[in-house]
């Protein structure tokens, strides 16, 4: 794995207008509020956080499926922020996404051949027999066969549908793929199959991944580095081994401690923090985690915490380590 | 299974089917399990394995037709629930057996305040006055550690977060002082930090009040942290029942082993996860014999022909597999 960045994101912000009902506005929902990250060639960055933390929005912003309000996204040094039309479409072949729910991301009226071949047609990369050959080739890579070509999505199981979703994202020859909770809708035994597939594909093609999930064990399994997100900001980023060996941020610690372990001999109190995450409309002042933080100090409610470097490639945003 | 007298709930050879346009789905195939007083029994399996159908059958919550129970008994305190007249069944629901569901929003009425709904339940089941009912509600909300219980009573469900709603549901169900609480994936829709809080409350309260729990989940880690015993279901059959430590230390059924190794692998540094090949079969046309045999790596001669019975292989450890013929 070389250290050339494929994706560099700096100061990314996205605020959505929050509706209070009856056409009134309740202010701004700060979905992503100043996120910077870098993903190197052939590497998987795991982005972990709870619902509403803004992790999916980060994925959408990088691929410009949602337009950022502020900040930059560089793909191999090239600024994507202001690209439009054909140049944007050209770059997008190299950037792909796999969604959580293959049920809703596959058109029920299209055959598998059509679904997987559509990106080729759209990008005018291949036609006719050549396109068919490429579709068959990709289906083979994700563990599906020629006999599946003329079937419809409903004829497949959840795991197979996710394979189709992956095949569709691979067919244009991407370099960077965003996986947005790709196994959350799947059963455990099938989840393992898909995770293995995702890892095998990376090994054989050198893809760069952003892997978004709320599931810590899954993120741990697939990632090289992990970024933890809370209420629109990254609170901690570190190489996987470093992070799981000794998380610095109290939120990362809480996440790890409240995840149940599959071992009845290691039972412990899972209620490590109290309360719920506040809404991104009413972001707490200072450190966003301070109302739930077991180690909060007076400064935490007043000043936003600094971004601190606590080790090689290990940054944490917390007053405790200032 | 263990002696008749000590079981609060006993399900014996329960079989059931759904009539669908595609055909008859045999969703339960001779399901047997038992629950002792004060115990937390985990019922685990993948989607479509019949765990929710089993649980809902206990309260007869599934409309018949299309659902039909084709055989077996469900004994609650020794009486067959399947033979109860509707009046008695109604008294059983809520009073003796309560249930909480995955998505609390769909169990709460959006147009009434939390206090309104909770007090209705308390009134209905305990026949007390308004003031007393309110006291009971406040006390229960306090027990599920909802701060500001007074204010919560005046709120509508949509004003609460998912975790708070689930706590309201737990408070409501436990206010009836049931003997058995059926919890159907109560934390699946919640974030992990909130799940931790809910599981802790659930375990503490039910143990303190001596309530038995049938805890349904697809998550083996939750089972490991919460349950005393575990029943594993696959494609409408109970394939293994054991104490939680035995099950994790020495799972016997090939399916259970696959299930456990596909998650424990995630906790360690491994390159390749163990997985079970293939997919869960359709229940309209399930495989003959052992329903797991097409995915099993240790298939024996009788497996495709003969459905294995659930038999004890060790004290307290039951198994339906031809690999261990008693």
Interface residues (C-beta under 8 A of the other chain):
Chain A: X50 X51 X157 X159 X160 X187 X188 X189 X190 X191 X192 X193 X195 X196 X199 X214 X216 X217 X218 X220 X221 X254 X255 X257 X258 X259 X260 X261 X262 X263 X264 X265 X266 X267 X269 X270 X271 X272 X273 X274 X276 X277
Chain B: X46 X47 X145 X161 X163 X164 X191 X192 X193 X194 X195 X196 X197 X199 X200 X201 X218 X219 X220 X221 X222 X224 X225 X226 X244 X245 X248 X258 X259 X260 X262 X263 X264 X265 X266 X267 X270 X271 X272 X273 X274 X275 X276 X277 X279 X280
